[in-house]
């Protein structure tokens, strides 16, 4: 029986895309006051960003519970006894830890569930999940899938331009970028995700210069295998960025996606990011 792949909604995979690849998605939630919305189930992108922009108080986010994972794992175990479950960085969410608890509960029933901390999120988690799904579809066992995922994790690079650090600060996910706080008046921060947490990179005076810097960084890597662009509220920015990258690296496939409510809660409106997967020597 083939190994089944599970990820969470912060991978920002379109549901049809996930379905076609046989990937099960466990949703995280966004919470506006007393209202709880499961990402990709109860709330879509347009409604979420409209609520985000107009909300008096910023939403919070919540990891899937152990029970949520059991609800996904148990039906899959009727089809297979091996599951590979890959999730966002454990430094940013309790998702990974809750998946581990659910896997331990089911281990007593003879199930083998391998849970992996991708040390990434959104575009990075997209690359990792796709690597796992491809290895599984090629008939790989858990060890082979893990090896493919570990190679991918080593070669992911993620950079993001945010309009303000306020959303990351309020959400408690600002990480090492806290060093930028207090110096960001009329400045666009460029951040990266390394070792599972947010790092400060540069402070750029205007949005145009920030987008130019993102382009320079993206094209500075010599051996890019795959590229992804994510945006929160400005599709034109993503489109323009895609056109420039496609001209600069025509041999590279570029995926463009809109980041979902959970990521959007922390990066806010106006965010633009790229993720790339480097080739190994």
Secondary structure, 3 states (H helix, E strand, C coil): CCCEEEEEHHHCCCHHHHHHCCEEEECCEEEECCEEEEECCCECHHHHHHHHHHCCCCCEEECCCHHHHHHHHHHHCCCCCEEEEEECCCCCCCHHHHHHHHHHHHHCCCCEEEEEECCCCCHHHHHHHHHHHHHHHCCCCHHHHHHHHHHHHHCEEEEEEECCCHHHHHHCCCHHHHHHCCCCCCCEEEEEEECCEEEEEEEECCHHHHHHHHHHHHCCCCCEEEEEEEECCCHHHHHHHHHHHHHHCCCCEEEEEECCHHHHHHHCCCCEEEEEEECCC
